[in-house]
Amino acid sequence: MAILLLIFGILMFVGLVVVHEIGHFIVARRNGVSVEEFGIGFPPRAKILKKQNGTIYTLNWLPLGGFVKLKGENDADTAPGSFGAARLGPKVRIILAGVLMNFIAAVVIFTGLAFSGMPKADLRALPFYDKEQFTISSDTKIIKSQVFVGVAKDSPADKAGLKSGDELIRIGGEPIGSSEALPGLTERYKGQTIDLSFRRDNGSEQTVQATLNQTSTQSTGYLGVSSINPQVFRATWSAPIVGVGTAVQYTDLSFRGLGYVVQNLFKGQTQEAQNAVAGPVAIFKLISDSASEGLSQILFLIALISISLAVMNALPIPALDGGRLFVTLVFRALKKPLTRDREDLINGTGFMILLALIFLVTFLDIKRLFS
């Protein structure tokens, strides 16, 4: 089952790029710009699926998303039906359509999850954020709550055989329910030998005995554990509101995260900056890990990736959508012609820098993976 979910997650990830390109395709056609090719995957071309209304629909060998080839994509092109010949307003709409489609895709996924079961992330654990995940409190029902522990060395939990990552279920026969209940339960049984019930790697429930400390440490309490408490909640009438609110919140969170990375780079704190970025390898690892947690976790991750794609493409980075728009607007403001050679040089340079960054982030991903 996990393998099927992993395949599904990868297909959904590729689908996000296709959805992005569908946005460009629809808005270009609506604004009189001809679309020469709509491709699923990247060349070399494997097959022409069909030809319709002047557009070739193709299937390509590299399964990395998709692309739209517009007629006359340079700003200096003047042929009728070309992107270059379009007025500024339609150009802006065409360029930003992909960003909007990725945001809409995230809203749709988050809304569906709110109806069926939305994972609730602990956003306050981030070093640059202090708010909880968006919910409508009057229409929020917790349907799943787990407590996973980190185990301190030579602590009562460690001596009893617990390991970091175990799900702690009961203490002294009493269900835990949430991380907030853990300190009170352990204080009640301080100095006593009690049963600990836990689950490891989603396996069957196990029970061991542990003798709790008589005194508490600030970080790990009487039992010697720290905890995280992932929850799943469900909404009814407010699900569409939760879908939009969650998408807006994670968009804001993505921009804050980028600011955090840049801030740490300027401070020379490169390790903190490295820990806050992820590339293709890390994304694959996240999808792989989520596959073992079930469909809702994969869909939640896919929605987050969709938000990330929207944010990245909105940034003024040459070769990406936001960069193309930024360059166009700058030359309009300067009242200078954006020649084909000049535009190709800007976008080509930006693309090479982008590739270098992708390789660097991939290297950091692999380094983290093996360390």
C-alpha positions as CSV (number, residue, x, y, z in Angstrom):
1,M,0.0,0.0,0.0
2,A,2.8,2.4,0.9
3,I,4.4,1.8,-2.5
4,L,1.1,2.7,-4.3
5,L,0.8,5.9,-2.1
6,L,4.4,6.8,-3.0
7,I,3.7,6.5,-6.7
8,F,0.5,8.5,-6.3
9,G,2.4,11.2,-4.4
10,I,5.0,11.5,-7.2
11,L,2.3,11.6,-9.9
12,M,0.5,14.3,-7.9
13,F,3.8,16.3,-7.6
14,V,4.3,16.1,-11.4
15,G,0.6,17.0,-11.8
16,L,1.2,20.3,-9.9
17,V,3.5,21.5,-12.7
18,V,1.0,20.4,-15.3
19,V,-1.7,22.4,-13.4
20,H,0.6,25.4,-13.4
21,E,1.0,25.2,-17.2
22,I,-2.7,24.7,-17.7
23,G,-3.1,28.1,-16.1
24,H,-0.8,29.7,-18.7
25,F,-2.6,27.8,-21.5
26,I,-6.1,28.8,-20.6
27,V,-5.3,32.5,-20.0
28,A,-3.2,32.7,-23.2
29,R,-5.9,31.3,-25.3
30,R,-8.5,33.6,-23.7
31,N,-6.3,36.6,-24.5
32,G,-5.7,35.8,-28.2
33,V,-2.2,34.4,-27.8
34,S,-1.6,31.2,-29.8
35,V,-0.3,28.1,-28.0
36,E,2.0,26.1,-30.2
37,E,2.5,23.1,-27.9
38,F,1.2,21.8,-24.6
39,G,3.6,19.1,-23.3
40,I,3.3,16.7,-20.5
41,G,6.8,15.9,-19.3
42,F,9.9,17.5,-20.9
43,P,11.6,16.7,-24.2
44,P,12.7,14.5,-25.9
45,R,9.2,14.0,-27.4
46,A,7.7,10.5,-27.0
47,K,4.4,10.9,-28.8
48,I,2.0,13.5,-30.3
49,L,-1.3,12.9,-28.6
50,K,-3.4,15.2,-30.9
51,K,-3.5,18.4,-32.8
52,Q,-6.3,20.8,-32.2
53,N,-6.9,24.5,-32.9
54,G,-3.3,25.0,-33.8
55,T,-1.9,23.4,-30.7
56,I,0.1,20.2,-30.6
57,Y,-0.5,18.1,-27.4
58,T,2.6,16.0,-26.7
59,L,3.8,13.3,-24.2
60,N,7.5,13.6,-23.5
61,W,10.1,11.3,-22.0
62,L,11.3,13.2,-18.9
63,P,8.5,13.0,-16.3
64,L,9.3,16.3,-14.6
65,G,6.0,18.2,-15.1
66,G,5.1,19.9,-18.3
67,F,5.4,23.0,-20.4
68,V,3.5,25.4,-22.6
69,K,5.1,26.9,-25.7
70,L,3.5,30.1,-26.7
71,K,3.8,31.8,-30.1
72,G,6.5,34.5,-30.0
73,E,7.4,34.2,-26.4
74,N,9.9,37.1,-26.5
75,D,8.7,40.5,-25.5
76,A,10.0,41.9,-28.8
77,D,7.9,39.6,-31.0
78,T,5.3,41.4,-33.0
79,A,3.6,38.7,-35.1
80,P,-0.2,38.6,-34.7
81,G,-1.2,36.1,-32.0
82,S,2.2,36.1,-30.4
83,F,2.9,36.7,-26.7
84,G,5.2,39.6,-27.5
85,A,2.4,41.4,-29.5
86,A,0.0,41.2,-26.6
87,R,-0.7,44.3,-24.5
88,L,0.8,44.6,-21.0
89,G,-2.4,43.6,-19.1
90,P,-2.8,40.3,-20.9
91,K,0.9,39.5,-20.5
92,V,0.7,40.0,-16.8
93,R,-2.4,37.8,-16.6
94,I,-0.8,35.1,-18.7
95,I,2.4,35.1,-16.6
96,L,0.7,35.0,-13.2
97,A,-2.0,32.4,-14.3
98,G,0.3,29.5,-13.3
99,V,0.9,31.0,-9.8
100,L,-2.9,31.4,-9.4
101,M,-3.6,27.8,-10.5
102,N,-1.1,26.4,-8.0
103,F,-2.7,28.5,-5.2
104,I,-6.2,27.3,-6.3
105,A,-5.0,23.7,-6.4
106,A,-3.8,24.0,-2.8
107,V,-7.1,25.5,-1.7
108,V,-9.0,22.6,-3.3
109,I,-6.8,20.0,-1.6
110,F,-6.9,21.7,1.8
111,T,-10.7,22.0,1.5
112,G,-11.1,18.3,0.8
113,L,-8.8,17.5,3.7
114,A,-10.8,19.7,6.0
115,F,-13.9,17.7,5.2
116,S,-12.3,14.3,5.5
117,G,-9.4,14.8,8.0
118,M,-6.8,17.6,8.0
119,P,-3.3,17.0,9.6
120,K,-2.6,19.8,12.1
121,A,1.0,20.9,12.0
122,D,2.8,22.4,15.1
123,L,3.7,25.7,13.4
124,R,4.9,27.2,16.6
125,A,7.9,24.9,16.6
126,L,9.3,27.0,13.7
127,P,11.8,29.5,14.8
128,F,10.1,32.3,12.8
129,Y,6.4,31.7,13.5
130,D,4.3,31.8,16.6
131,K,0.7,31.0,15.4
132,E,-1.2,27.8,15.3
133,Q,-2.5,26.3,12.1
134,F,-5.7,28.0,10.8
135,T,-9.0,26.5,12.0
136,I,-12.5,27.7,12.9
137,S,-12.6,26.7,16.5
138,S,-16.4,26.3,16.7
139,D,-16.4,23.8,13.8
140,T,-13.2,21.8,14.6
141,K,-13.4,18.3,15.8
142,I,-10.1,16.4,16.6
143,I,-10.5,12.9,15.2
144,K,-7.0,11.6,15.8
145,S,-4.3,12.6,18.3
146,Q,-1.0,10.9,18.8
147,V,1.9,11.5,21.1
148,F,5.4,10.7,19.7
149,V,8.4,10.9,22.1
150,G,12.0,11.8,22.0
151,V,13.9,9.7,24.7
152,A,16.7,11.2,26.8
153,K,19.7,8.9,27.3
154,D,19.7,7.0,30.6
155,S,16.3,8.3,31.5
156,P,13.5,6.0,32.9
157,A,12.0,5.8,29.4
158,D,15.3,4.8,27.9
159,K,15.9,2.1,30.6
160,A,12.4,0.7,30.0
161,G,13.2,0.3,26.3
162,L,11.5,3.2,24.7
163,K,13.1,4.8,21.6
164,S,12.8,8.2,20.0
165,G,9.9,8.1,17.5
166,D,7.7,5.7,19.6
167,E,4.1,6.6,20.0
168,L,3.2,6.7,23.7
169,I,-0.4,5.6,24.2
170,R,-0.9,5.1,28.0
171,I,0.8,5.8,31.3
172,G,-0.2,3.7,34.3
173,G,-3.2,2.5,32.2
174,E,-4.5,6.0,31.5
175,P,-4.7,7.2,27.9
176,I,-2.5,10.2,27.2
177,G,-4.5,11.9,24.4
178,S,-2.2,14.9,24.0
179,S,1.2,16.3,24.8
180,E,-0.4,18.8,27.3
181,A,-1.6,15.8,29.4
182,L,1.8,14.2,29.6
183,P,3.4,16.3,32.3
184,G,0.4,15.9,34.6
185,L,0.3,12.2,34.2
186,T,4.0,11.7,34.9
187,E,3.9,14.0,37.9
188,R,1.0,11.9,39.4
189,Y,3.2,8.7,39.2
190,K,6.6,10.3,40.1
191,G,8.8,7.8,41.9
192,Q,6.5,4.9,41.1
193,T,7.0,1.9,38.9
194,I,4.2,1.9,36.3
195,D,3.2,0.4,32.9
196,L,4.0,2.3,29.7
197,S,2.0,1.3,26.6
198,F,3.5,2.4,23.3
199,R,3.5,1.6,19.6
200,R,6.6,1.5,17.4
201,D,6.7,1.9,13.6
202,N,2.9,1.7,13.4
203,G,3.1,-1.8,14.8
204,S,1.1,-3.5,17.5
205,E,0.8,-2.1,21.0
206,Q,3.6,-3.0,23.5
207,T,3.7,-2.6,27.3
208,V,6.8,-2.2,29.5
209,Q,7.5,-1.1,33.0
210,A,9.3,2.0,34.1
211,T,10.3,3.6,37.4
212,L,9.8,7.3,37.1
213,N,12.2,9.9,38.6
214,Q,11.2,11.4,42.0
215,T,12.2,14.9,40.7
216,S,11.5,16.5,37.3
217,T,14.0,17.9,34.8
218,Q,12.9,21.0,32.9
219,S,13.2,19.5,29.4
220,T,12.1,15.9,29.9
221,G,10.1,15.8,33.1
222,Y,9.8,12.7,35.4
223,L,9.8,10.1,32.6
224,G,12.7,11.5,30.5
225,V,10.9,12.2,27.3
226,S,10.1,15.2,25.1
227,S,7.0,14.9,22.9
228,I,5.3,16.1,19.7
229,N,1.5,15.8,19.3
230,P,0.4,15.5,15.6
231,Q,-3.4,15.7,15.3
232,V,-6.0,15.3,12.6
233,F,-9.1,17.4,12.7
234,R,-12.3,17.6,10.7
235,A,-14.6,20.5,9.8
236,T,-18.1,20.7,8.2
237,W,-19.6,24.0,7.1
238,S,-16.3,25.8,7.6
239,A,-14.2,23.5,5.4
240,P,-14.1,25.9,2.4
241,I,-13.1,28.7,4.7
242,V,-10.4,26.5,6.3
243,G,-9.2,25.6,2.8
244,V,-8.7,29.2,1.8
245,G,-7.4,30.3,5.3
246,T,-4.8,27.4,5.4
247,A,-3.6,28.2,1.9
248,V,-3.2,31.9,2.8
249,Q,-1.4,31.0,6.0
250,Y,1.1,28.7,4.4
251,T,1.7,31.3,1.6
252,D,2.6,33.8,4.3
253,L,4.7,31.1,6.0
254,S,6.6,30.4,2.8
255,F,7.5,34.1,2.4
256,R,8.5,34.3,6.1
257,G,10.7,31.2,5.6
258,L,12.5,32.7,2.6
259,G,13.1,35.9,4.7
260,Y,14.5,33.7,7.5
261,V,16.9,32.0,5.1
262,V,18.1,35.3,3.6
263,Q,18.4,36.9,7.1
264,N,20.6,34.0,8.3
265,L,22.7,34.1,5.2
266,F,23.5,37.8,5.7
267,K,24.3,37.0,9.4
268,G,26.7,34.3,8.3
269,Q,24.6,31.6,10.0
270,T,24.8,29.3,7.0
271,Q,23.8,26.1,8.9
272,E,20.4,27.6,9.9
273,A,19.9,28.7,6.3
274,Q,20.7,25.2,5.0
275,N,18.3,23.5,7.4
276,A,15.5,25.7,6.2
277,V,15.7,24.8,2.4
278,A,14.8,21.6,0.6
279,G,15.3,20.4,-2.9
280,P,14.2,17.5,-5.1
281,V,15.8,14.8,-3.0
282,A,14.3,16.1,0.2
283,I,10.9,16.4,-1.5
284,F,11.1,12.8,-2.6
285,K,12.1,11.8,0.9
286,L,9.1,13.7,2.4
287,I,6.7,12.1,-0.1
288,S,8.2,8.7,0.7
289,D,7.9,9.2,4.5
290,S,4.3,10.5,4.1
291,A,3.4,7.4,2.1
292,S,3.8,5.4,5.3
293,E,1.5,7.8,7.1
294,G,-1.4,7.5,4.7
295,L,-3.2,9.4,1.9
296,S,-4.1,12.5,4.0
297,Q,-0.4,13.1,4.8
298,I,0.5,12.8,1.1
299,L,-2.3,15.2,0.0
300,F,-1.3,17.7,2.8
301,L,2.3,17.6,1.6
302,I,1.3,18.0,-2.1
303,A,-0.8,21.1,-1.1
304,L,2.2,22.5,0.6
305,I,4.4,21.9,-2.4
306,S,1.8,23.6,-4.6
307,I,2.0,26.7,-2.4
308,S,5.8,26.6,-2.6
309,L,5.6,26.4,-6.4
310,A,3.3,29.4,-6.4
311,V,5.5,31.4,-4.1
312,M,8.8,30.6,-6.0
313,N,7.2,31.5,-9.3
314,A,6.0,34.8,-7.9
315,L,9.5,35.8,-6.9
316,P,11.5,38.1,-9.3
317,I,13.9,35.4,-10.3
318,P,14.9,35.5,-14.0
319,A,13.7,32.4,-16.0
320,L,10.7,31.9,-13.6
321,D,7.3,33.6,-14.1
322,G,7.9,36.4,-11.5
323,G,11.3,37.1,-13.0
324,R,9.9,37.4,-16.6
325,L,7.2,39.8,-15.3
326,F,9.7,41.8,-13.3
327,V,12.1,42.2,-16.3
328,T,9.2,43.2,-18.5
329,L,7.9,45.8,-16.0
330,V,11.4,47.3,-15.4
331,F,12.0,47.9,-19.1
332,R,8.5,49.4,-19.4
333,A,9.3,51.7,-16.5
334,L,12.6,52.7,-18.0
335,K,11.0,53.1,-21.4
336,K,13.7,51.0,-23.1
337,P,13.1,48.2,-25.6
338,L,13.5,44.7,-24.3
339,T,15.2,43.2,-27.3
340,R,15.2,39.4,-28.0
341,D,19.0,39.1,-27.3
342,R,18.8,41.1,-24.1
343,E,15.8,39.1,-22.8
344,D,17.4,35.8,-23.7
345,L,20.6,36.8,-22.0
346,I,18.8,37.8,-18.8
347,N,16.6,34.7,-18.7
348,G,19.5,32.4,-19.8
349,T,21.7,33.8,-17.0
350,G,18.9,33.4,-14.5
351,F,18.3,29.9,-15.6
352,M,22.0,28.9,-15.1
353,I,22.0,30.5,-11.7
354,L,18.8,28.6,-10.9
355,L,20.3,25.3,-12.0
356,A,23.4,26.0,-9.9
357,L,21.2,26.6,-6.8
358,I,19.2,23.4,-7.5
359,F,22.4,21.4,-7.7
360,L,23.6,23.0,-4.5
361,V,20.4,22.3,-2.6
362,T,20.4,18.8,-3.9
363,F,23.9,18.3,-2.6
364,L,22.8,19.6,0.8
365,D,19.7,17.3,0.7
366,I,21.9,14.2,0.0
367,K,24.4,15.3,2.7
368,R,21.5,15.6,5.3
369,L,20.1,12.3,4.1
370,F,23.3,10.4,4.8
371,S,24.2,12.3,8.0
